[in-house]
């Protein structure tokens, strides 16, 4: 569990924001967290909040999928339960496991001290204090016990084996799970009605590169699906400004030209993604870089290239990249002017 970024301030339920302020309110709060949401993605966000379904966001690596969840936590000051997808995850990591060692020690101590009979001690070992909740069930249990809606963020869920996908279906559908030897459901459950209050369900954001295990049809059927395209050059400019607002227009323009030139070079494999561009822009701001030469850019090439072959290709292309930086580009200059001079462009369009 990750506590809210501002622990001394109240947590906000995005569903309440949508109800009270509409889509515009959602977009404004995300913008305040340095995230510029696309109009079509904002429309999907609204549907997710209204339906209470899991949000499955798929897209190529570097498209900015994880940024949606991280910006959501920051924008609404939410408690977050994160899971990094990997094939080595276990049932205990996601749902539950009994602390067998603590259970055995409790029985031994209770019986040896004469406090309880063996039968009494064995009955009491299956209580909440001996149960370790995984991050998925932990998110629902948190909501059920505190009345606060947390964020459950499952990154790269396509790395999860299918049998574990199946184990999550009941929890994601009903809001609670049954644990062997425990006498009541755990999660969001009203014993009087026998149902879960769906208004308390965590906001579930799952991302997938669709590269490893195929997500099963039953798993996908519980989701609202979005495909996130890589940003267009115009969107990249707006995103760079939003994520690094302290950067000057000339620095943002420089990063955009560097990226555009690299993308146009056929011999450079594994082009930089948005994450690399943001890192490079932050480095330029930190080091107060304003003018770019081959020597200057060579010092920062490790932000753009992540493999030996990439480094070699980019070093051979440095002259071309630097030569393009200060070339006239009316379209890019227009995008820069819009990003820096019309801050509310996307919100008014939404």
C-alpha positions as CSV (number, residue, x, y, z in Angstrom):
1,X,0.0,0.0,0.0
2,X,1.2,3.5,-0.9
3,X,-0.2,6.3,1.3
4,X,-1.7,9.4,-0.4
5,X,1.0,11.9,-1.7
6,X,-0.4,14.5,0.7
7,X,-1.2,12.5,3.9
8,X,-2.4,15.6,5.8
9,X,-5.0,16.4,3.1
10,X,-8.3,14.6,2.4
11,X,-8.5,11.8,-0.2
12,X,-10.9,12.5,-3.1
13,X,-13.1,9.9,-4.8
14,X,-12.9,10.6,-8.6
15,X,-16.4,9.3,-8.9
16,X,-17.6,12.2,-6.7
17,X,-15.6,14.7,-8.7
18,X,-17.3,13.4,-11.9
19,X,-20.7,13.7,-10.3
20,X,-20.1,17.2,-8.9
21,X,-17.8,18.8,-11.5
22,X,-18.2,16.7,-14.6
23,X,-15.5,15.6,-17.1
24,X,-14.0,19.1,-17.0
25,X,-13.3,18.7,-13.3
26,X,-11.5,15.4,-13.9
27,X,-9.4,17.0,-16.6
28,X,-8.5,20.0,-14.5
29,X,-7.4,17.9,-11.6
30,X,-5.2,15.7,-13.8
31,X,-3.7,18.8,-15.4
32,X,-2.9,20.0,-11.9
33,X,-1.0,16.7,-11.4
34,X,1.0,17.5,-14.6
35,X,-1.0,15.1,-16.8
36,X,-2.6,16.3,-20.0
37,X,-5.3,13.7,-20.8
38,X,-6.4,13.2,-24.4
39,X,-10.0,13.9,-25.2
40,X,-10.9,10.3,-26.2
41,X,-9.1,8.9,-23.1
42,X,-11.1,11.4,-20.9
43,X,-14.3,10.0,-22.4
44,X,-13.2,6.5,-21.5
45,X,-12.3,7.7,-18.0
46,X,-15.8,9.0,-17.5
47,X,-17.3,5.6,-18.6
48,X,-15.0,3.7,-16.2
49,X,-16.1,5.9,-13.3
50,X,-19.8,5.6,-14.1
51,X,-19.7,1.9,-14.6
52,X,-17.4,0.9,-11.8
53,X,-15.6,-1.6,-14.2
54,X,-11.9,-2.3,-14.3
55,X,-10.1,0.0,-16.7
56,X,-7.9,-2.1,-19.0
57,X,-5.5,0.2,-20.9
58,X,-3.4,-1.5,-23.6
59,X,-0.8,0.1,-25.9
60,X,2.7,-0.1,-27.1
61,X,5.6,0.3,-24.6
62,X,6.2,4.0,-24.1
63,X,2.6,5.1,-24.9
64,X,2.1,6.5,-21.4
65,X,-0.2,3.8,-19.9
66,X,1.3,3.8,-16.4
67,X,1.1,7.6,-16.3
68,X,-2.7,7.5,-16.2
69,X,-2.7,5.6,-12.9
70,X,0.2,7.6,-11.3
71,X,-1.5,10.9,-12.3
72,X,-4.8,9.7,-10.8
73,X,-3.2,9.0,-7.5
74,X,-1.5,12.4,-7.4
75,X,-4.6,14.3,-8.7
76,X,-7.0,12.8,-6.2
77,X,-4.6,12.1,-3.4
78,X,-5.6,8.5,-3.2
79,X,-4.2,5.5,-1.3
80,X,-2.8,3.2,-3.9
81,X,-2.3,-0.6,-4.0
82,X,0.2,-1.2,-6.8
83,X,1.1,-4.6,-8.4
84,X,3.8,-5.1,-10.9
85,X,2.8,-8.0,-13.2
86,X,5.2,-10.9,-13.3
87,X,4.9,-14.6,-13.8
88,X,6.3,-15.3,-10.4
89,X,3.4,-13.8,-8.5
90,X,1.5,-16.1,-6.2
91,X,-1.9,-16.4,-4.7
92,X,-0.5,-14.9,-1.5
93,X,0.8,-11.8,-3.4
94,X,-2.7,-11.1,-4.8
95,X,-5.3,-12.5,-2.5
96,X,-4.3,-14.1,0.8
97,X,-2.2,-16.6,2.7
98,X,-2.3,-17.8,6.3
99,X,0.7,-17.1,8.5
100,X,1.3,-20.7,9.4
101,X,4.3,-20.1,11.6
102,X,2.4,-17.5,13.7
103,X,-0.6,-19.8,13.9
104,X,1.4,-22.7,15.2
105,X,3.3,-20.6,17.7
106,X,0.0,-19.2,19.0
107,X,-1.5,-22.7,19.5
108,X,1.7,-23.9,21.3
109,X,1.9,-20.9,23.6
110,X,-1.9,-20.9,24.5
111,X,-1.9,-24.6,25.3
112,X,1.4,-24.8,27.1
113,X,0.4,-21.8,29.3
114,X,-2.9,-23.3,30.1
115,X,-4.8,-20.3,28.8
116,X,-6.8,-22.4,26.3
117,X,-7.5,-26.0,25.5
118,X,-6.1,-27.4,22.3
119,X,-9.5,-27.2,20.6
120,X,-10.0,-23.6,21.6
121,X,-6.5,-22.6,20.4
122,X,-7.0,-24.3,17.1
123,X,-10.3,-22.6,16.5
124,X,-8.8,-19.1,17.2
125,X,-5.9,-19.5,14.9
126,X,-8.1,-18.8,11.9
127,X,-8.7,-15.2,12.7
128,X,-7.9,-12.0,10.9
129,X,-4.6,-11.4,12.8
130,X,-3.1,-14.5,11.2
131,X,-4.3,-13.7,7.7
132,X,-1.9,-11.9,5.3
133,X,-3.9,-10.1,2.6
134,X,-2.4,-9.7,-0.9
135,X,-2.5,-6.4,-2.7
136,X,-5.7,-7.1,-4.7
137,X,-7.8,-8.3,-1.7
138,X,-6.1,-5.7,0.5
139,X,-7.4,-2.9,-1.7
140,X,-11.0,-4.2,-1.4
141,X,-10.6,-4.8,2.3
142,X,-9.3,-1.3,2.8
143,X,-12.3,0.1,1.0
144,X,-14.7,-2.0,3.0
145,X,-13.2,-1.1,6.4
146,X,-12.4,2.6,5.9
147,X,-15.2,3.7,3.5
148,X,-12.5,5.3,1.3
149,X,-12.1,4.4,-2.4
150,X,-8.5,3.5,-3.1
151,X,-6.7,3.0,-6.4
152,X,-5.8,-0.5,-7.4
153,X,-3.1,-0.3,-10.1
154,X,-2.0,-3.5,-11.8
155,X,0.9,-2.7,-14.2
156,X,1.6,-5.1,-17.1
157,X,-1.2,-7.5,-16.1
158,X,-0.5,-9.5,-19.3
159,X,2.5,-11.0,-17.4
160,X,0.0,-12.7,-15.0
161,X,-0.5,-16.5,-15.7
162,X,-4.0,-17.5,-16.6
163,X,-4.7,-19.5,-13.5
164,X,-4.1,-16.4,-11.4
165,X,-6.3,-14.4,-13.7
166,X,-9.0,-16.9,-12.9
167,X,-8.4,-16.6,-9.1
168,X,-9.1,-12.8,-9.3
169,X,-12.4,-13.1,-11.2
170,X,-14.6,-13.6,-8.1
171,X,-13.1,-10.6,-6.2
172,X,-13.2,-8.3,-9.2
173,X,-16.9,-9.2,-9.9
174,X,-18.3,-9.4,-6.4
175,X,-16.0,-7.2,-4.4
176,X,-15.1,-9.9,-1.8
177,X,-13.4,-13.3,-1.5
178,X,-13.9,-16.4,0.6
179,X,-10.8,-17.6,2.4
180,X,-10.6,-21.3,3.4
181,X,-11.2,-21.7,7.2
182,X,-12.3,-18.1,7.6
183,X,-16.0,-17.8,8.5
184,X,-17.0,-14.7,6.6
185,X,-16.3,-12.9,3.3
186,X,-13.4,-10.5,3.2
187,X,-13.5,-7.3,1.2
188,X,-16.6,-5.1,0.5
189,X,-19.6,-7.0,1.9
190,X,-22.8,-6.1,3.7
191,X,-23.9,-9.0,5.8
192,X,-27.4,-7.7,6.1
193,X,-28.1,-7.5,2.3
194,X,-25.6,-10.1,1.2
195,X,-24.2,-7.8,-1.4
196,X,-21.3,-5.5,-1.9
197,X,-21.6,-1.7,-2.1
198,X,-20.3,-1.0,-5.6
199,X,-19.8,2.6,-4.8
200,X,-16.9,1.6,-2.6
201,X,-15.2,-0.6,-5.2
202,X,-11.5,0.5,-5.7
203,X,-10.8,2.4,-8.9
204,X,-9.0,-0.4,-10.8
205,X,-6.6,0.6,-13.5
206,X,-4.8,-2.3,-15.3
207,X,-2.2,-1.8,-18.1
208,X,-1.1,-4.3,-20.7
209,X,1.5,-4.5,-23.5
210,X,-0.2,-7.6,-24.7
211,X,3.2,-9.3,-25.0
212,X,3.4,-12.2,-22.5
213,X,0.4,-14.3,-21.5
214,X,-2.8,-13.7,-23.4
215,X,-5.5,-12.3,-21.1
216,X,-8.4,-14.7,-20.9
217,X,-11.8,-13.8,-22.3
218,X,-13.5,-14.0,-18.8
219,X,-10.8,-11.6,-17.5
220,X,-11.2,-9.2,-20.4
221,X,-15.0,-9.3,-20.1
222,X,-14.9,-7.6,-16.7
223,X,-13.0,-4.6,-18.1
224,X,-13.7,-1.4,-19.9
225,X,-11.1,-1.4,-22.7
226,X,-9.0,1.4,-24.0
227,X,-6.2,1.3,-26.6
228,X,-3.7,4.1,-26.0
229,X,-1.8,5.2,-29.1
230,X,1.6,6.8,-28.9
231,X,1.2,10.6,-28.7
232,X,1.3,12.5,-32.0
233,X,4.1,15.1,-32.3
234,X,1.6,17.8,-31.4
235,X,0.5,15.9,-28.3
236,X,4.1,15.3,-27.3
237,X,4.7,19.0,-27.1
238,X,1.7,19.5,-24.9
239,X,2.7,16.6,-22.7
240,X,6.3,17.7,-22.3
241,X,5.1,21.1,-21.2
242,X,2.6,19.6,-18.8
243,X,5.1,17.2,-17.3
244,X,8.0,19.6,-17.0
245,X,6.3,23.1,-16.8
246,X,9.5,24.7,-15.6
247,X,11.1,24.0,-19.1
248,X,11.3,27.0,-21.4
249,X,9.6,27.0,-24.9
250,X,13.1,26.7,-26.5
251,X,13.9,23.6,-24.4
252,X,10.6,21.9,-25.2
253,X,11.2,22.8,-28.9
254,X,14.7,21.3,-28.8
255,X,13.4,18.0,-27.3
256,X,10.7,17.8,-29.9
257,X,13.2,18.4,-32.8
258,X,15.6,15.8,-31.4
259,X,12.8,13.2,-31.2
260,X,11.4,14.0,-34.6
261,X,14.9,13.8,-36.2
262,X,15.7,10.5,-34.5
263,X,12.3,9.0,-35.6
264,X,13.1,9.9,-39.2
265,X,16.5,8.0,-39.2
266,X,15.9,4.4,-40.4
267,X,19.1,3.0,-38.9
268,X,18.2,3.9,-35.3
269,X,16.3,1.0,-33.7
270,X,14.1,1.2,-30.6
271,X,13.2,4.9,-30.9
272,X,13.0,6.9,-27.7
273,X,9.6,6.9,-26.0
274,X,7.8,9.6,-24.1
275,X,9.4,8.6,-20.8
276,X,12.9,9.1,-22.3
277,X,11.9,12.5,-23.7
278,X,10.6,13.7,-20.3
279,X,13.8,12.5,-18.6
280,X,16.0,14.3,-21.1
281,X,13.9,17.5,-20.8
282,X,14.2,17.4,-17.0
283,X,18.0,17.0,-17.4
284,X,18.2,20.0,-19.6
285,X,16.2,22.1,-17.1
286,X,18.3,20.8,-14.2
287,X,21.6,21.7,-16.0
288,X,20.3,24.9,-17.6
289,X,21.0,23.6,-21.1
290,X,19.9,26.1,-23.7
291,X,22.2,25.7,-26.7
292,X,22.9,22.2,-28.2
293,X,26.0,21.1,-29.9
294,X,27.2,17.6,-30.8
295,X,29.4,17.6,-27.7
296,X,26.6,18.7,-25.5
297,X,24.1,16.1,-26.8
298,X,26.7,13.4,-26.6
299,X,26.8,13.9,-22.8
300,X,23.0,13.2,-22.5
301,X,22.7,10.3,-25.0
302,X,22.2,7.8,-22.2
303,X,18.7,9.3,-21.7
304,X,17.8,8.3,-25.2
305,X,19.7,5.1,-26.0
306,X,19.3,2.0,-23.7
307,X,21.4,-0.5,-25.6
308,X,24.9,-0.6,-27.0
309,X,23.6,-0.8,-30.6
310,X,21.4,2.3,-30.0
311,X,24.3,4.3,-28.5
312,X,26.4,3.5,-31.6
313,X,23.6,4.4,-34.0
314,X,22.8,7.7,-32.3
315,X,26.5,8.7,-32.0
316,X,26.8,8.3,-35.7
317,X,23.7,10.5,-36.2
318,X,24.6,13.3,-33.8
319,X,25.6,15.7,-36.5
320,X,22.3,15.2,-38.3
321,X,20.3,15.5,-35.1
322,X,22.0,18.8,-34.0
323,X,21.8,20.2,-37.5
324,X,18.0,19.8,-37.5
325,X,17.4,21.3,-34.1
326,X,17.6,24.9,-35.2
327,X,16.0,24.5,-38.6
328,X,12.9,26.5,-39.2
329,X,9.7,24.5,-38.4
330,X,6.5,26.6,-38.5
331,X,4.3,23.8,-37.5
332,X,6.3,22.9,-34.4
333,X,6.5,26.6,-33.5
334,X,2.7,26.8,-33.7
335,X,2.4,23.8,-31.3
336,X,4.8,25.4,-28.9
337,X,2.8,28.6,-28.9
338,X,-0.4,26.7,-28.3
339,X,1.1,24.7,-25.4
340,X,2.6,27.8,-23.7
341,X,0.1,30.4,-24.7
342,X,-3.3,28.6,-24.5
343,X,-3.1,26.6,-21.3
344,X,-6.8,25.7,-21.3
345,X,-7.0,24.5,-24.9
346,X,-7.7,20.9,-24.1
347,X,-10.1,21.7,-21.2
348,X,-12.2,23.9,-23.4
349,X,-12.4,21.3,-26.1
350,X,-13.5,18.7,-23.5
